[in-house]
Amino acid sequence: MDLPKIKTLIDFVGRTNVTELMVTEKNVTVRIFKTALQTDATSNISVTTGSDAPSDEPASGLHVSPSATSVLAPIFGILHRASAPGQPSFVEAGDTVEEGQTLFIIEAMKVFNKIVAPRAGRITHLTEVDGGEVEVNDLLAEIS
């Protein structure tokens, strides 16, 4: 199971009334759950590979931050990290952003769609794509 799929599942649990979700794919089981003390935006995750015993830590190579908010591509299109060629990017990794601040523009059928920060925080992950295609639900950034 790839990291963008896991992040999508975490976001799903975070924004719905689902309190626990377990998905198995290709010998990897991911269990995402919320406790009564957590807010809607946070989830716990455990990942199990093969016959390993369940763990509350992500599997080796997966860097899942349960407290981070993922910014996913809402549409297919060309991702632009700046307002125009040669201009500085809207944000860089490590920047602090405000809720509603423009992070990217996705161009789809000659329409430029602003992708904004869903909450205030610090950019902990930023996609390397700039001027290339993104698919629906591709991970663009993480804010923690």
HUJO-V144517 format. One record per helix or strand. SS is the DSSP state (2 for helix, 1 for strand). FROM is the first residue (numbers start at 1). LEN is the number of residues. Records with the same first field share a line. If there is no record, write none. Layout:
SS = FROM-LEN / FROM-LEN
This chain:
2 = 3-13
1 = 20-6 / 28-6 / 44-6 / 69-4 / 77-4 / 82-1 / 89-1 / 96-2 / 102-7 / 111-6 / 121-6 / 133-2 / 139-5
